[in-house]
Amino acid sequence: MDYFKRRLDWFDQYVMNHIPIRLIRLSDMKLVERNDVRKHFRSSVPQNDYGLYTPSHHVKYAILSHRWLDEGEPTYEEVKRGIAAVRTGIAAVSPGYEKLRSFCEQARKYKVEFAWSDTCCIDKSSSTELDESIRSMFRWYRNSDVCIVYLAQSETIKDILQDEWITRGWTLQELLAPLCIKFFNKRWKPMTGDLNDKRQHANTELLKTLEKATGIPHSEIYWHFDPGPTKVDERMSWAAQRKTQRVEDVAYSLMGIFDVSLQIAYGEGGDRAFCRLVEAIMQAGDPSVLNWKGKAAKHHTSRAIPRSPQSFVGCQKLKLPSGPLEMTMTSLGLRVPLVILHLNLLSKVDMKTGYTLIKLDCPLYPTIKIDITVDNSLAHSQYRYALGIVNYSLVSDGSREVLGIQGKSVGLPLCREFSCRSISSSSKPRTTDVVGFEGASHLEQVFEQWRKIHQGLVEVNIPITSSDSVLYISREYLEIVYL
């Protein structure tokens, strides 16, 4: 009995926290709350089954993925009052109601009791409910029994390449999150003969077309997509060409994919929302979040935040370390410990596009040579360059700590401004304890903080002369930088 009670508690927690706030009950086309769903399924929770049991296999609902119409979508208030066109199946008063009714008809074929559509199942007048819905959206799609995708502009699979569903921001997670997905064309005809268009063999025409249309490898679509703040550069590039009606949704629609949570604040602006998203991702320490190029966002302290998902397009695909890199946002910028390898400027070529190609080598390891494209303003003699290695380890040899660097390493190109200024004797500190203190003026070298060059991470081959695959160097090369 105690086992069954724990199972019921687990079931209750799941229903009240991990499914949509409100669903359409398909038997009478009425909106019901979570507690109604709990009552519906609770009596059928198995008592004596000691095998594997998860509430998600027991609480079944269908969920809709679609491109919103410019007008005519059924609202929460309308469906709550009860609309005959939806309830009885008479001629629909608008394409939006026709779509909702067709979705519910297809959902019934999957033997589910409930269905969810974002047009009418969210009370958007409640900021609290809207906030929870947006934060939970990925989880709701993941926990659905089936996600029904309606492609209003497609007749055949090839038409998907031009369908607006592919271009919208929110539909990215609606493609990745569900475990079972079914595509329908504009006439509500199934695009394939499979029950699940996602869990069949990977070489289907549909999956290959989706890969071509979205830029997402079919393995990420076909296999169980694992959300999290990893492979940030690759996942951001998937969202680069997608659009949202509200500028803040560029960031909000990516929360589930990266498994981070943001407070919803419409009106804050797209730039601020995206900065908050990247800051949340950075807390996990995956170095791929630094693999972007172009101008930085207008952040109040850091120049290491990209402007948008487009910043990650075209960056080199790199094999990055599995371990996290310490990253902390401070009032001085993004605090990151990096192994700093100083670089010498060998030559530069004006590319006549506002950028200069500079060729660099490393005095410590002269075989290391790097070509970097920089803004023309950074290609001057007053700048010093370095490579901040991100995949390193601290190793103790018993008496001291040293740095271990892989032979094939990944580094962040850095620069800082250098200048000499004259310091007169009157501005120098005076003390009677300093022997041989002289009052003549002298030159003082002044360096700004290191900053990220407008380029992504680069791969570098570190020379290793021994049979080991790791190069060990002094810990003094490890610096705390503020980007």
Order of alpha helices (4+ residues) and beta strands (2+ residues): alpha-beta-beta-alpha-beta-alpha-alpha-alpha-beta-alpha-beta-alpha-beta-alpha-alpha-alpha-alpha-alpha-alpha-beta-beta-beta-beta-beta-beta-beta-beta-beta-beta-beta-beta-beta
